[in-house]
Structures are given as C-alpha cells and as structure tokens.
Amino acid sequence: MTHPLRSSSDSLSPVFHSTTPLALDCGAELPHFHIAYQTWGQLNKHRSNAILVCHALTGDQFATGKHPLSQKDGWWHHVVGPDKPIDTNKYFVICSNVLGGCMGTTGPQAPRHDKKDTRPWGSDFPVLTIRDMVRAQKRLIDHLTIDQLFCVIGGSMGGMQVLQWATTYPEHVFAAVAIATSTRHTTQNISFHEIGRQAIMADANWHNGHYYDQSRKPDRGLAVARMVAHITYLSEQALHQKFGRNLQNRHNLSYGFDADFQVESYLRYQGAQFVDRFDANTYLYITRAMDYFDLAGEHGGTLAKAFQKTRTRFYVVSFSSDWLFPTSESRLIVKALNAAAVPVSFTEVTSDKGHDAFLLNEPRFHELLHGFLEGAAHHHPSP
C-alpha cells in the first residue's frame, strides 16, 4: 500500500537525485542532477490533489513559510497555506527550485560530474531552456509517483513553465494557471536581461564565471542587475506613489552621487539584499532560458499548434499595470487556446502594482484564483 505523502515544510529541503541522464536542448547532457523542493499538505489516497507551483526568476522552492536564508515569509505566503487560495488543507503543494538554480538544485554552483575534476561548473555549465527545467520537474513528479497533477500554477517565468508543462505533458496536467506571463520574451524584455548580464560579466570579480574559489564574488554586477530588473517589476504609478521625488534622510540636494532620492536608496537596498541569497551565474543562466522561450517557435511558428493536444483546463491572468508582461500577451495565449478548442478562462485584474502584483496581497486576484481551483476540482474526474 502506498502511504500518503506529508508536508516537508518543517525540515530542510528534500533533494531528489536523478541518476538517469537528462538530454538538454543545447545538445549537452547532464549524466545526473539534483532537484531541491518543498511540499505542504497531504497527498490523498488517489494521488489526485497535487498542485505544482512554479517559481519566477528570483524565486525558489520556499513559496511559503520562513525562508532559511532571509528568515522572511516565502515569496507566495499570501497564496499558499491553510485556508488560503491554494489551500494546503485540500491540496498537496509542491514547489521545486528550477534546474540551474542556486538553492540546492543542480546549477553553475554544483560540482562537475567528472570524478577527476570536482570544481563547480561555473560558466561551463550547459545553457538551459524552460523546457529543460520542465523535463527535470517531470522527473521529480514521477519520483513522487504522481501520474497527473491536478494543477500547475506560476507567474512570470513560472507561467512560462506552466505553458511548457501543458504543451509537453498535456496528459499529466488537469488544470493550469498562467499568471502575468507570455509565450515568448519581447525584444524589450531581452534587452533588460542583457543589461543585467552585462553588468555581471563586467564585474572584475566575475572571473569569466569561475569565481567560486575566489575571495570575492561579482556582487556589484549582480546588485546592478537586480536594480534594473526590479524597476521592470513595478509600475510608474506605484513608484511615484511610494517614493515620488522625496529625498532620503536629508532636506537638501547633496550635489553629489550619494542616494539623494528615496527611490535610489530603495534600489540600492534591493540590490544589496539580493546578493546575499542569489548566485550571479544562476542569474545569467535563468535569464537566458527566459529569453530563449518561444512556444510558437517550438511548433512551426503557429501558437495554436502548441495547444492542439492539450485538454488541460486553463486560467490566464494579467494585471492592468503590468508593462513587463502586458495584458496583450495574455490575450494572445487565450486566442491560441480558443483556436485549439482548449477550455480557458481569462481575467485582467485591475491593479496599480505592476508586474509584481501577483506576488503581493491582491485580494481580488486571490478570490479569482480560489474560485478557479474550486471550479476545476468540481470537474475533476477523480473520485
């Protein structure tokens, strides 16, 4: 008899070890790899109530509870938990650190597979795609002996993983929630990522990606990359409301290059905090994976073809002030799903919080997400 899986949230992350080689889109192969993950709730006897939560670029497996490094609440603590929209009283929730990550999953920090050379991979690590990340996640789900996920949910890069899951493994996903995302990165988004990567690689402490045995890391470059990216996560209205042109701890301009304005101080703080929990090479690899994501390109340039074999129930969500992944991108997803006769619901949530709205306390979004999951559960064929 198979025993129900229980929560791992009260311990350090479990790690799944895959010893079967993983072929990557770049042509390389990982002989073996690790995936660090967290779970909450309990898997029912039919193993039919599992929800996979996919994290965004700077997230990790600690979606809820206290993060072991920062001791802050998990990045989706508003959403995942008892009696929350993703209710851990009802669902068995899984969140894994993506392939290439820096919180226990195999990535640039991991030792090489050559027994004669155990140095970290660094920039010799193979370039990844979103599809590679999902293939690795599928190994984890198989390890947990879950045949079909009740739902796969994620925002931003997590939404890209959701779309990849539903098109690569359609028979293994009953429902999907794609939030503030797109089927491919725009030229503007690629441009912002390139600025961040160049900031990291221009840091003298980057050492061509082999800095793990050095006394210093490319923290300055990574901090600048984070500052640039963080601006894209917010709306102009949110920035203005929060900071305006208010000065930071002074009444007059300094006529220098210190942080005169509150927004400057805020961005510097964001950059400084980020380097304490994230790896510069991981930032390079994951942003590249996002840039390479092109669901239509995988299917001859026609997006609807990507969903032809999909009968997953979809919910697509955008936010009115999100200019990084605007509503127009979500509408393209919905149009393609309609063309493929896939059941889909869509909502544009009115918010002034920008792209980060899906991570923040947005009651309307939470209400809608809860409603979709309840409706999907009602239609789920599992006894």
Contacts in CASP RR format, 6 or more apart in sequence:
PFRMAT RR
TARGET T0000
AUTHOR 0000-0000-0000
METHOD contacts of the structure
MODEL  1
MTHPLRSSSDSLSPVFHSTTPLALDCGAELPHFHIAYQTWGQLNKHRSNA
ILVCHALTGDQFATGKHPLSQKDGWWHHVVGPDKPIDTNKYFVICSNVLG
GCMGTTGPQAPRHDKKDTRPWGSDFPVLTIRDMVRAQKRLIDHLTIDQLF
CVIGGSMGGMQVLQWATTYPEHVFAAVAIATSTRHTTQNISFHEIGRQAI
MADANWHNGHYYDQSRKPDRGLAVARMVAHITYLSEQALHQKFGRNLQNR
HNLSYGFDADFQVESYLRYQGAQFVDRFDANTYLYITRAMDYFDLAGEHG
GTLAKAFQKTRTRFYVVSFSSDWLFPTSESRLIVKALNAAAVPVSFTEVT
SDKGHDAFLLNEPRFHELLHGFLEGAAHHHPSP
2 47 0 8 1.000
2 145 0 8 1.000
4 42 0 8 1.000
4 43 0 8 1.000
4 44 0 8 1.000
4 45 0 8 1.000
5 39 0 8 1.000
5 42 0 8 1.000
5 43 0 8 1.000
5 92 0 8 1.000
5 144 0 8 1.000
6 39 0 8 1.000
6 41 0 8 1.000
6 42 0 8 1.000
7 39 0 8 1.000
7 40 0 8 1.000
7 41 0 8 1.000
7 42 0 8 1.000
7 88 0 8 1.000
8 14 0 8 1.000
8 37 0 8 1.000
8 38 0 8 1.000
8 39 0 8 1.000
8 40 0 8 1.000
9 38 0 8 1.000
9 39 0 8 1.000
9 40 0 8 1.000
9 64 0 8 1.000
9 65 0 8 1.000
12 68 0 8 1.000
13 36 0 8 1.000
13 37 0 8 1.000
13 38 0 8 1.000
13 61 0 8 1.000
13 62 0 8 1.000
13 97 0 8 1.000
13 103 0 8 1.000
13 104 0 8 1.000
14 36 0 8 1.000
14 37 0 8 1.000
14 38 0 8 1.000
14 39 0 8 1.000
15 34 0 8 1.000
15 35 0 8 1.000
15 36 0 8 1.000
15 37 0 8 1.000
15 104 0 8 1.000
16 34 0 8 1.000
16 35 0 8 1.000
16 36 0 8 1.000
16 37 0 8 1.000
16 96 0 8 1.000
16 139 0 8 1.000
16 140 0 8 1.000
16 143 0 8 1.000
17 32 0 8 1.000
17 34 0 8 1.000
18 32 0 8 1.000
18 33 0 8 1.000
18 34 0 8 1.000
18 35 0 8 1.000
18 136 0 8 1.000
18 139 0 8 1.000
18 143 0 8 1.000
19 32 0 8 1.000
20 32 0 8 1.000
20 139 0 8 1.000
21 29 0 8 1.000
21 30 0 8 1.000
21 31 0 8 1.000
21 32 0 8 1.000
22 29 0 8 1.000
22 30 0 8 1.000
22 33 0 8 1.000
22 132 0 8 1.000
22 135 0 8 1.000
22 136 0 8 1.000
22 139 0 8 1.000
23 29 0 8 1.000
24 30 0 8 1.000
24 126 0 8 1.000
24 127 0 8 1.000
24 128 0 8 1.000
24 129 0 8 1.000
24 132 0 8 1.000
25 128 0 8 1.000
25 129 0 8 1.000
25 131 0 8 1.000
25 132 0 8 1.000
25 292 0 8 1.000
26 126 0 8 1.000
26 127 0 8 1.000
26 128 0 8 1.000
26 129 0 8 1.000
27 126 0 8 1.000
28 126 0 8 1.000
30 106 0 8 1.000
30 113 0 8 1.000
30 126 0 8 1.000
31 113 0 8 1.000
32 113 0 8 1.000
33 99 0 8 1.000
33 105 0 8 1.000
33 106 0 8 1.000
33 136 0 8 1.000
34 104 0 8 1.000
34 105 0 8 1.000
34 106 0 8 1.000
34 110 0 8 1.000
35 96 0 8 1.000
35 97 0 8 1.000
35 99 0 8 1.000
35 105 0 8 1.000
35 106 0 8 1.000
35 136 0 8 1.000
35 137 0 8 1.000
35 139 0 8 1.000
35 140 0 8 1.000
36 61 0 8 1.000
36 96 0 8 1.000
36 97 0 8 1.000
36 103 0 8 1.000
36 104 0 8 1.000
36 105 0 8 1.000
37 61 0 8 1.000
37 94 0 8 1.000
37 95 0 8 1.000
37 96 0 8 1.000
37 97 0 8 1.000
37 140 0 8 1.000
38 61 0 8 1.000
38 62 0 8 1.000
38 63 0 8 1.000
38 94 0 8 1.000
38 95 0 8 1.000
38 96 0 8 1.000
39 92 0 8 1.000
39 93 0 8 1.000
39 94 0 8 1.000
39 95 0 8 1.000
40 64 0 8 1.000
40 80 0 8 1.000
40 81 0 8 1.000
40 88 0 8 1.000
40 92 0 8 1.000
40 93 0 8 1.000
41 88 0 8 1.000
41 89 0 8 1.000
41 91 0 8 1.000
41 92 0 8 1.000
41 93 0 8 1.000
42 92 0 8 1.000
43 49 0 8 1.000
43 50 0 8 1.000
43 92 0 8 1.000
43 144 0 8 1.000
43 146 0 8 1.000
44 92 0 8 1.000
46 382 0 8 1.000
46 383 0 8 1.000
47 145 0 8 1.000
47 146 0 8 1.000
47 147 0 8 1.000
48 148 0 8 1.000
48 150 0 8 1.000
48 380 0 8 1.000
48 382 0 8 1.000
49 90 0 8 1.000
49 91 0 8 1.000
49 92 0 8 1.000
49 150 0 8 1.000
49 382 0 8 1.000
50 91 0 8 1.000
50 92 0 8 1.000
50 93 0 8 1.000
50 94 0 8 1.000
50 141 0 8 1.000
50 144 0 8 1.000
50 146 0 8 1.000
50 149 0 8 1.000
50 150 0 8 1.000
51 86 0 8 1.000
51 91 0 8 1.000
51 92 0 8 1.000
51 93 0 8 1.000
51 94 0 8 1.000
51 149 0 8 1.000
51 150 0 8 1.000
51 151 0 8 1.000
51 152 0 8 1.000
51 153 0 8 1.000
52 94 0 8 1.000
52 95 0 8 1.000
52 96 0 8 1.000
52 137 0 8 1.000
52 141 0 8 1.000
52 149 0 8 1.000
52 151 0 8 1.000
52 152 0 8 1.000
52 153 0 8 1.000
52 165 0 8 1.000
53 63 0 8 1.000
53 76 0 8 1.000
53 80 0 8 1.000
53 86 0 8 1.000
53 93 0 8 1.000
53 94 0 8 1.000
53 95 0 8 1.000
53 153 0 8 1.000
53 154 0 8 1.000
54 95 0 8 1.000
54 98 0 8 1.000
54 137 0 8 1.000
54 152 0 8 1.000
54 153 0 8 1.000
54 154 0 8 1.000
54 155 0 8 1.000
54 157 0 8 1.000
54 158 0 8 1.000
54 159 0 8 1.000
54 161 0 8 1.000
54 162 0 8 1.000
54 165 0 8 1.000
55 61 0 8 1.000
55 63 0 8 1.000
55 75 0 8 1.000
55 95 0 8 1.000
55 97 0 8 1.000
55 98 0 8 1.000
55 154 0 8 1.000
55 157 0 8 1.000
55 158 0 8 1.000
56 75 0 8 1.000
56 154 0 8 1.000
56 155 0 8 1.000
56 156 0 8 1.000
56 157 0 8 1.000
56 158 0 8 1.000
56 359 0 8 1.000
57 156 0 8 1.000
57 157 0 8 1.000
57 229 0 8 1.000
57 283 0 8 1.000
57 286 0 8 1.000
57 287 0 8 1.000
57 290 0 8 1.000
58 226 0 8 1.000
58 229 0 8 1.000
58 274 0 8 1.000
58 278 0 8 1.000
59 75 0 8 1.000
60 67 0 8 1.000
60 75 0 8 1.000
60 97 0 8 1.000
60 101 0 8 1.000
60 103 0 8 1.000
61 95 0 8 1.000
61 96 0 8 1.000
61 97 0 8 1.000
61 103 0 8 1.000
62 68 0 8 1.000
62 74 0 8 1.000
62 75 0 8 1.000
62 95 0 8 1.000
62 103 0 8 1.000
63 74 0 8 1.000
63 75 0 8 1.000
63 76 0 8 1.000
63 77 0 8 1.000
63 79 0 8 1.000
63 80 0 8 1.000
63 93 0 8 1.000
63 95 0 8 1.000
64 73 0 8 1.000
64 74 0 8 1.000
64 76 0 8 1.000
64 77 0 8 1.000
64 79 0 8 1.000
64 80 0 8 1.000
64 81 0 8 1.000
65 73 0 8 1.000
65 74 0 8 1.000
65 77 0 8 1.000
66 72 0 8 1.000
66 73 0 8 1.000
66 74 0 8 1.000
67 73 0 8 1.000
67 74 0 8 1.000
67 75 0 8 1.000
67 277 0 8 1.000
69 276 0 8 1.000
69 277 0 8 1.000
70 273 0 8 1.000
70 276 0 8 1.000
70 277 0 8 1.000
75 359 0 8 1.000
76 86 0 8 1.000
76 359 0 8 1.000
78 84 0 8 1.000
78 359 0 8 1.000
78 360 0 8 1.000
78 361 0 8 1.000
78 366 0 8 1.000
79 85 0 8 1.000
79 86 0 8 1.000
79 366 0 8 1.000
79 369 0 8 1.000
80 86 0 8 1.000
80 88 0 8 1.000
80 93 0 8 1.000
80 95 0 8 1.000
81 87 0 8 1.000
81 88 0 8 1.000
81 89 0 8 1.000
81 93 0 8 1.000
82 88 0 8 1.000
82 89 0 8 1.000
83 89 0 8 1.000
84 366 0 8 1.000
85 366 0 8 1.000
85 367 0 8 1.000
85 369 0 8 1.000
85 370 0 8 1.000
85 373 0 8 1.000
86 93 0 8 1.000
86 153 0 8 1.000
86 369 0 8 1.000
86 373 0 8 1.000
87 370 0 8 1.000
87 373 0 8 1.000
90 377 0 8 1.000
91 150 0 8 1.000
91 151 0 8 1.000
91 373 0 8 1.000
94 140 0 8 1.000
94 141 0 8 1.000
94 144 0 8 1.000
96 105 0 8 1.000
96 137 0 8 1.000
96 140 0 8 1.000
97 103 0 8 1.000
97 104 0 8 1.000
97 105 0 8 1.000
98 105 0 8 1.000
98 133 0 8 1.000
98 136 0 8 1.000
98 137 0 8 1.000
98 161 0 8 1.000
98 286 0 8 1.000
99 105 0 8 1.000
99 106 0 8 1.000
99 107 0 8 1.000
99 128 0 8 1.000
99 132 0 8 1.000
99 133 0 8 1.000
99 136 0 8 1.000
100 106 0 8 1.000
100 107 0 8 1.000
100 108 0 8 1.000
100 125 0 8 1.000
100 128 0 8 1.000
100 133 0 8 1.000
100 282 0 8 1.000
100 285 0 8 1.000
100 286 0 8 1.000
101 107 0 8 1.000
101 279 0 8 1.000
101 282 0 8 1.000
101 285 0 8 1.000
101 286 0 8 1.000
102 108 0 8 1.000
102 109 0 8 1.000
102 278 0 8 1.000
102 279 0 8 1.000
102 282 0 8 1.000
105 136 0 8 1.000
107 121 0 8 1.000
107 125 0 8 1.000
107 281 0 8 1.000
107 282 0 8 1.000
107 285 0 8 1.000
108 120 0 8 1.000
108 121 0 8 1.000
108 122 0 8 1.000
108 123 0 8 1.000
108 125 0 8 1.000
108 209 0 8 1.000
108 279 0 8 1.000
108 281 0 8 1.000
108 282 0 8 1.000
108 284 0 8 1.000
108 285 0 8 1.000
109 120 0 8 1.000
109 121 0 8 1.000
109 122 0 8 1.000
109 212 0 8 1.000
109 279 0 8 1.000
109 281 0 8 1.000
109 282 0 8 1.000
110 120 0 8 1.000
110 121 0 8 1.000
110 125 0 8 1.000
111 118 0 8 1.000
111 119 0 8 1.000
111 120 0 8 1.000
111 121 0 8 1.000
112 118 0 8 1.000
112 119 0 8 1.000
112 120 0 8 1.000
112 121 0 8 1.000
112 124 0 8 1.000
119 210 0 8 1.000
119 212 0 8 1.000
119 213 0 8 1.000
120 210 0 8 1.000
120 212 0 8 1.000
120 213 0 8 1.000
122 209 0 8 1.000
122 210 0 8 1.000
122 212 0 8 1.000
122 281 0 8 1.000
123 208 0 8 1.000
123 209 0 8 1.000
123 210 0 8 1.000
123 281 0 8 1.000
123 284 0 8 1.000
125 281 0 8 1.000
125 285 0 8 1.000
127 285 0 8 1.000
127 288 0 8 1.000
127 289 0 8 1.000
128 285 0 8 1.000
128 286 0 8 1.000
128 288 0 8 1.000
128 289 0 8 1.000
129 289 0 8 1.000
129 292 0 8 1.000
129 293 0 8 1.000
130 157 0 8 1.000
130 160 0 8 1.000
130 161 0 8 1.000
130 164 0 8 1.000
130 289 0 8 1.000
130 290 0 8 1.000
130 292 0 8 1.000
130 293 0 8 1.000
131 164 0 8 1.000
131 168 0 8 1.000
131 298 0 8 1.000
132 289 0 8 1.000
133 161 0 8 1.000
133 164 0 8 1.000
133 289 0 8 1.000
134 161 0 8 1.000
134 164 0 8 1.000
134 165 0 8 1.000
134 168 0 8 1.000
134 169 0 8 1.000
135 168 0 8 1.000
137 161 0 8 1.000
137 165 0 8 1.000
138 168 0 8 1.000
138 169 0 8 1.000
138 172 0 8 1.000
141 149 0 8 1.000
141 172 0 8 1.000
147 172 0 8 1.000
148 171 0 8 1.000
148 172 0 8 1.000
148 173 0 8 1.000
148 174 0 8 1.000
149 165 0 8 1.000
149 172 0 8 1.000
149 173 0 8 1.000
149 174 0 8 1.000
150 174 0 8 1.000
150 175 0 8 1.000
150 376 0 8 1.000
150 377 0 8 1.000
150 380 0 8 1.000
150 382 0 8 1.000
151 173 0 8 1.000
151 174 0 8 1.000
151 175 0 8 1.000
151 176 0 8 1.000
151 177 0 8 1.000
151 373 0 8 1.000
151 376 0 8 1.000
152 161 0 8 1.000
152 162 0 8 1.000
152 165 0 8 1.000
152 166 0 8 1.000
152 173 0 8 1.000
152 175 0 8 1.000
152 176 0 8 1.000
152 177 0 8 1.000
153 162 0 8 1.000
153 176 0 8 1.000
153 177 0 8 1.000
153 179 0 8 1.000
153 369 0 8 1.000
154 161 0 8 1.000
154 162 0 8 1.000
154 177 0 8 1.000
154 178 0 8 1.000
154 179 0 8 1.000
154 181 0 8 1.000
155 162 0 8 1.000
155 178 0 8 1.000
155 179 0 8 1.000
155 180 0 8 1.000
155 181 0 8 1.000
155 358 0 8 1.000
156 179 0 8 1.000
156 180 0 8 1.000
156 181 0 8 1.000
156 324 0 8 1.000
156 325 0 8 1.000
156 355 0 8 1.000
156 358 0 8 1.000
157 181 0 8 1.000
157 286 0 8 1.000
157 289 0 8 1.000
157 290 0 8 1.000
158 179 0 8 1.000
158 181 0 8 1.000
159 178 0 8 1.000
159 179 0 8 1.000
159 180 0 8 1.000
159 181 0 8 1.000
160 181 0 8 1.000
160 182 0 8 1.000
160 183 0 8 1.000
160 290 0 8 1.000
160 293 0 8 1.000
162 176 0 8 1.000
162 177 0 8 1.000
162 178 0 8 1.000
162 181 0 8 1.000
163 176 0 8 1.000
163 178 0 8 1.000
163 181 0 8 1.000
163 183 0 8 1.000
163 295 0 8 1.000
163 306 0 8 1.000
163 333 0 8 1.000
164 293 0 8 1.000
164 295 0 8 1.000
165 172 0 8 1.000
165 173 0 8 1.000
165 176 0 8 1.000
166 173 0 8 1.000
166 176 0 8 1.000
166 307 0 8 1.000
166 310 0 8 1.000
166 312 0 8 1.000
166 314 0 8 1.000
167 295 0 8 1.000
167 298 0 8 1.000
167 299 0 8 1.000
167 306 0 8 1.000
167 307 0 8 1.000
167 309 0 8 1.000
167 310 0 8 1.000
170 309 0 8 1.000
170 310 0 8 1.000
170 311 0 8 1.000
170 312 0 8 1.000
173 312 0 8 1.000
174 312 0 8 1.000
174 313 0 8 1.000
174 376 0 8 1.000
174 380 0 8 1.000
175 312 0 8 1.000
175 313 0 8 1.000
175 314 0 8 1.000
175 315 0 8 1.000
175 372 0 8 1.000
175 373 0 8 1.000
175 376 0 8 1.000
175 380 0 8 1.000
176 312 0 8 1.000
176 313 0 8 1.000
176 314 0 8 1.000
176 315 0 8 1.000
177 314 0 8 1.000
177 315 0 8 1.000
177 316 0 8 1.000
177 317 0 8 1.000
177 369 0 8 1.000
177 372 0 8 1.000
178 314 0 8 1.000
178 315 0 8 1.000
178 316 0 8 1.000
178 317 0 8 1.000
178 330 0 8 1.000
178 333 0 8 1.000
179 316 0 8 1.000
179 317 0 8 1.000
179 358 0 8 1.000
180 317 0 8 1.000
180 318 0 8 1.000
180 319 0 8 1.000
180 322 0 8 1.000
180 324 0 8 1.000
180 325 0 8 1.000
180 330 0 8 1.000
180 355 0 8 1.000
180 357 0 8 1.000
180 358 0 8 1.000
181 325 0 8 1.000
181 329 0 8 1.000
181 330 0 8 1.000
181 333 0 8 1.000
182 325 0 8 1.000
182 329 0 8 1.000
182 330 0 8 1.000
182 332 0 8 1.000
182 333 0 8 1.000
183 293 0 8 1.000
183 294 0 8 1.000
183 295 0 8 1.000
183 296 0 8 1.000
183 303 0 8 1.000
183 306 0 8 1.000
183 329 0 8 1.000
183 332 0 8 1.000
183 333 0 8 1.000
183 336 0 8 1.000
184 293 0 8 1.000
184 294 0 8 1.000
184 295 0 8 1.000
184 296 0 8 1.000
184 297 0 8 1.000
185 193 0 8 1.000
185 290 0 8 1.000
185 291 0 8 1.000
185 293 0 8 1.000
185 294 0 8 1.000
186 329 0 8 1.000
189 232 0 8 1.000
189 290 0 8 1.000
189 291 0 8 1.000
189 324 0 8 1.000
190 291 0 8 1.000
192 228 0 8 1.000
192 229 0 8 1.000
192 232 0 8 1.000
193 229 0 8 1.000
193 287 0 8 1.000
193 288 0 8 1.000
193 290 0 8 1.000
193 291 0 8 1.000
195 225 0 8 1.000
195 228 0 8 1.000
196 221 0 8 1.000
196 224 0 8 1.000
196 225 0 8 1.000
196 228 0 8 1.000
196 229 0 8 1.000
196 283 0 8 1.000
196 287 0 8 1.000
197 225 0 8 1.000
197 283 0 8 1.000
197 284 0 8 1.000
197 287 0 8 1.000
197 288 0 8 1.000
199 221 0 8 1.000
199 222 0 8 1.000
199 224 0 8 1.000
199 225 0 8 1.000
199 228 0 8 1.000
200 206 0 8 1.000
200 218 0 8 1.000
200 221 0 8 1.000
200 222 0 8 1.000
200 225 0 8 1.000
200 280 0 8 1.000
200 283 0 8 1.000
200 284 0 8 1.000
201 284 0 8 1.000
202 221 0 8 1.000
203 218 0 8 1.000
203 219 0 8 1.000
203 220 0 8 1.000
203 221 0 8 1.000
203 222 0 8 1.000
203 280 0 8 1.000
204 218 0 8 1.000
205 211 0 8 1.000
205 214 0 8 1.000
205 216 0 8 1.000
205 217 0 8 1.000
205 218 0 8 1.000
205 219 0 8 1.000
205 220 0 8 1.000
206 218 0 8 1.000
206 221 0 8 1.000
206 280 0 8 1.000
207 214 0 8 1.000
209 280 0 8 1.000
209 281 0 8 1.000
211 217 0 8 1.000
211 218 0 8 1.000
211 280 0 8 1.000
217 275 0 8 1.000
217 280 0 8 1.000
218 280 0 8 1.000
219 275 0 8 1.000
219 280 0 8 1.000
221 280 0 8 1.000
222 271 0 8 1.000
222 274 0 8 1.000
222 275 0 8 1.000
222 278 0 8 1.000
222 280 0 8 1.000
222 283 0 8 1.000
223 268 0 8 1.000
223 271 0 8 1.000
223 272 0 8 1.000
223 274 0 8 1.000
223 275 0 8 1.000
224 271 0 8 1.000
225 280 0 8 1.000
225 283 0 8 1.000
226 270 0 8 1.000
226 271 0 8 1.000
226 274 0 8 1.000
226 275 0 8 1.000
226 278 0 8 1.000
227 267 0 8 1.000
227 268 0 8 1.000
227 270 0 8 1.000
227 271 0 8 1.000
230 267 0 8 1.000
230 270 0 8 1.000
230 271 0 8 1.000
231 239 0 8 1.000
231 267 0 8 1.000
232 323 0 8 1.000
232 324 0 8 1.000
232 355 0 8 1.000
233 324 0 8 1.000
233 354 0 8 1.000
233 355 0 8 1.000
233 356 0 8 1.000
234 353 0 8 1.000
234 354 0 8 1.000
234 355 0 8 1.000
234 356 0 8 1.000
235 321 0 8 1.000
235 322 0 8 1.000
235 323 0 8 1.000
235 352 0 8 1.000
235 353 0 8 1.000
235 354 0 8 1.000
237 321 0 8 1.000
237 352 0 8 1.000
238 321 0 8 1.000
238 352 0 8 1.000
238 353 0 8 1.000
238 354 0 8 1.000
239 263 0 8 1.000
241 352 0 8 1.000
242 263 0 8 1.000
242 266 0 8 1.000
243 261 0 8 1.000
243 262 0 8 1.000
243 263 0 8 1.000
243 266 0 8 1.000
244 262 0 8 1.000
244 263 0 8 1.000
245 261 0 8 1.000
246 261 0 8 1.000
246 262 0 8 1.000
247 253 0 8 1.000
247 260 0 8 1.000
247 261 0 8 1.000
247 262 0 8 1.000
248 259 0 8 1.000
248 260 0 8 1.000
248 261 0 8 1.000
248 262 0 8 1.000
248 264 0 8 1.000
248 265 0 8 1.000
249 265 0 8 1.000
250 260 0 8 1.000
253 260 0 8 1.000
254 260 0 8 1.000
259 265 0 8 1.000
259 268 0 8 1.000
295 303 0 8 1.000
295 306 0 8 1.000
296 302 0 8 1.000
296 303 0 8 1.000
296 305 0 8 1.000
296 306 0 8 1.000
298 306 0 8 1.000
299 305 0 8 1.000
299 306 0 8 1.000
303 332 0 8 1.000
303 333 0 8 1.000
303 336 0 8 1.000
304 336 0 8 1.000
304 337 0 8 1.000
304 339 0 8 1.000
304 340 0 8 1.000
305 340 0 8 1.000
306 336 0 8 1.000
306 340 0 8 1.000
307 336 0 8 1.000
307 337 0 8 1.000
307 339 0 8 1.000
307 340 0 8 1.000
307 342 0 8 1.000
308 340 0 8 1.000
310 337 0 8 1.000
310 340 0 8 1.000
310 342 0 8 1.000
311 342 0 8 1.000
311 343 0 8 1.000
312 342 0 8 1.000
313 343 0 8 1.000
313 344 0 8 1.000
313 376 0 8 1.000
313 379 0 8 1.000
314 337 0 8 1.000
314 342 0 8 1.000
314 343 0 8 1.000
314 344 0 8 1.000
314 345 0 8 1.000
315 344 0 8 1.000
315 345 0 8 1.000
315 346 0 8 1.000
315 347 0 8 1.000
315 369 0 8 1.000
315 372 0 8 1.000
316 330 0 8 1.000
316 333 0 8 1.000
316 334 0 8 1.000
316 337 0 8 1.000
316 344 0 8 1.000
316 345 0 8 1.000
316 346 0 8 1.000
316 347 0 8 1.000
317 330 0 8 1.000
317 346 0 8 1.000
317 347 0 8 1.000
317 348 0 8 1.000
317 349 0 8 1.000
317 358 0 8 1.000
317 365 0 8 1.000
317 368 0 8 1.000
317 369 0 8 1.000
318 325 0 8 1.000
318 326 0 8 1.000
318 327 0 8 1.000
318 329 0 8 1.000
318 330 0 8 1.000
318 331 0 8 1.000
318 346 0 8 1.000
318 347 0 8 1.000
318 348 0 8 1.000
318 349 0 8 1.000
319 327 0 8 1.000
319 348 0 8 1.000
319 349 0 8 1.000
319 350 0 8 1.000
319 351 0 8 1.000
319 353 0 8 1.000
319 354 0 8 1.000
319 355 0 8 1.000
319 357 0 8 1.000
319 358 0 8 1.000
319 365 0 8 1.000
320 327 0 8 1.000
320 348 0 8 1.000
320 349 0 8 1.000
320 350 0 8 1.000
320 351 0 8 1.000
320 352 0 8 1.000
321 351 0 8 1.000
321 352 0 8 1.000
321 353 0 8 1.000
321 354 0 8 1.000
321 357 0 8 1.000
322 351 0 8 1.000
322 354 0 8 1.000
322 355 0 8 1.000
322 357 0 8 1.000
323 354 0 8 1.000
323 355 0 8 1.000
324 354 0 8 1.000
324 355 0 8 1.000
325 355 0 8 1.000
327 348 0 8 1.000
330 346 0 8 1.000
330 348 0 8 1.000
331 346 0 8 1.000
334 344 0 8 1.000
334 346 0 8 1.000
337 344 0 8 1.000
338 344 0 8 1.000
345 372 0 8 1.000
347 368 0 8 1.000
349 357 0 8 1.000
349 362 0 8 1.000
349 364 0 8 1.000
349 365 0 8 1.000
349 368 0 8 1.000
350 364 0 8 1.000
351 357 0 8 1.000
351 362 0 8 1.000
351 364 0 8 1.000
351 365 0 8 1.000
353 360 0 8 1.000
353 362 0 8 1.000
357 365 0 8 1.000
358 365 0 8 1.000
END
